[in-house]
């Protein structure tokens, strides 16, 4: 994990002092509302329905146990005893008092955390694969490159006021677990014909009210040109991106309106001006890789009879291992998903007591590290198989072992009307209603790999456009209705979901989802055919006929 230098820490401390002064002056009426808005957004502070919201950066999703404990104490001392993990691997506090937020930021700075550039029209948190560094299908660990990018983009003066927010994701694996096709810039570590590792660069992806799949602007970029090429893209966007309409200001609109070829020409011209000045030498990358060196894994673990016996004799443990753990690059280890989707809990929420317990578990079993995922769960990435049973028992006691990762109840869900001032409709209560309807874990497992994403407005924070089943809250004369899309995917086979038909009322949305799932079971060829495969084979018509049959 990257460790801050004295220079990093000094900058962070000074930023906290600066924002404390700005906030105090605002509360005294010395700074106008509109001017303070820009200042608070640069420090991750939103105004929500009931209170301010503080969004904390979780760079590429990696957190230490000390940082997790700090989140727990902040949840206790400044909030309502919980925090929320987002789809961008960030952490949100929903109930802070504005005058106390500088104190929260000071506490975060004490463990090398901050909220800089987690909001506003700037370069946001660089995200990556939650299994980075341990995945068996990984070409190379992407996190050192994420950190190099973070250091370029944090407080970059040229890009402090972009036309709109800008997001970068990096993947180093064969399977894209970072949704790189739906970022402003997506980077894939790839190997060329000469055996060299570099980056495939995608540009112009995004979700929200205009979902777009990113396009390849450069099939292979040498590592040494990483920063210069990214800066060239950003310069072109900063110059040509629209500022007259915030709904048309993202780079995806620029690429669509100007065309990839024209944008590429402009990028190449800018790149020619700076590529030699921003070249990254191998020592810089090598030094950064050292910050992410493997922990002290045990080798030659051999057979673990107790683990095999527990799998054979405990059905609940066996089910959890099957659905909530992943293969690890090291023999004798597995990566464990911590489900933040217990049936009676809002998706992505984690209490202070759970956070403290997770920090202890990370120290005991996983080298003191925890990762946040894009689906609002957590990962303990380095668990010895022999320790899995004890870990499962402890997670189960904490209500963090629901065996539903990648299943229908592992829903992505935005805060919706419960918190968000932008929302048109509720999300959390819809997720709860669907959860209640899917009350049989056997049924949930029978449905197989199935991603349901629920957003309360067109901003699409829950990525409903790329859910296998997407649910979007819309307002109809002050009444909550929901639009359903089917067949989306944010992985290698990136696809934007197809609209099922007219929006349905709030009272009908859960029965509609049940009908969609029953139709899938009727239409699939066999138990191994996934929802997405079935949908792509049969199309939307069978689902539409069943859902709107009564009409």
Number of C-alpha atoms within 10 A of each C-alpha: 17 15 10 13 10 9 9 12 17 12 12 23 17 12 19 24 15 13 18 19 12 18 22 15 14 17 14 9 10 12 15 11 11 8 10 17 16 15 16 20 21 22 24 21 27 22 17 17 15 13 16 18 22 28 26 26 23 24 24 28 27 23 18 18 22 18 22 24 21 22 29 24 20 23 26 16 13 18 17 15 18 23 24 21 26 26 20 27 27 24 24 22 23 26 20 21 14 19 13 12 21 22 16 21 26 20 18 20 20 15 17 18 22 25 25 26 24 26 24 25 19 25 26 21 29 24 32 33 29 29 29 25 21 21 24 15 15 19 17 17 23 25 29 23 23 23 21 16 18 20 12 15 22 16 15 13 8 13 19 17 16 22 24 22 20 23 20 25 25 31 32 27 23 15 15 19 20 30 24 31 31 30 26 26 27 27 28 24 23 21 14 14 6 6 8 12 17 20 24 21 25 24 27 24 26 25 23 17 13 16 19 22 21 22 19 18 18 14 13 18 18 13 19 18 21 21 19 22 25 18 22 22 22 23 19 21 25 18 11 16 21 19 15 9 10 11 14 17 19 25 29 28 19 20 21 12 11 12 12 18 11 13 22 20 12 17 21 16 13 19 21 13 11 16 19 12 10 15 15 17 11 11 9 12 16 11 11 19 19 12 14 16 12 11 9 7 15 11 10 9 14 8 11 13 10 13 16 13 10 16 18 11 10 11 11 13 19 18 16 22 22 14 19 21 21 18 17 21 16 17 15 20 23 25 25 26 27 28 24 26 28 19 19 10 14 21 28 28 19 24 18 23 17 18 23 19 19 25 24 17 20 23 16 13 18 21 18 19 23 25 23 30 27 22 27 27 26 25 23 24 28 25 22 22 20 19 16 22 19 11 20 19 14 16 19 16 10 15 18 22 25 22 28 27 26 17 19 24 27 29 29 29 30 31 25 24 20 17 20 22 15 14 23 23 27 27 29 22 17 22 27 19 16 20 21 14 13 17 12 11 15 9 11 19 19 14 20 18 20 23 25 25 29 30 30 32 27 19 17 25 22 32 29 36 34 28 27 26 29 30 32 26 29 23 14 13 7 9 11 18 24 28 18 24 22 27 25 26 22 21 16 14 11 18 20 23 20 18 18 21 16 12 19 19 17 17 13 12 20 21 15 19 19 15 17 21 18 14 17 21 18 11 17 17 13 10 10 12 17 19 24 20 14 17 21 13 12 13 15 17 12 15 23 17 14 14 20 14 8 6 5
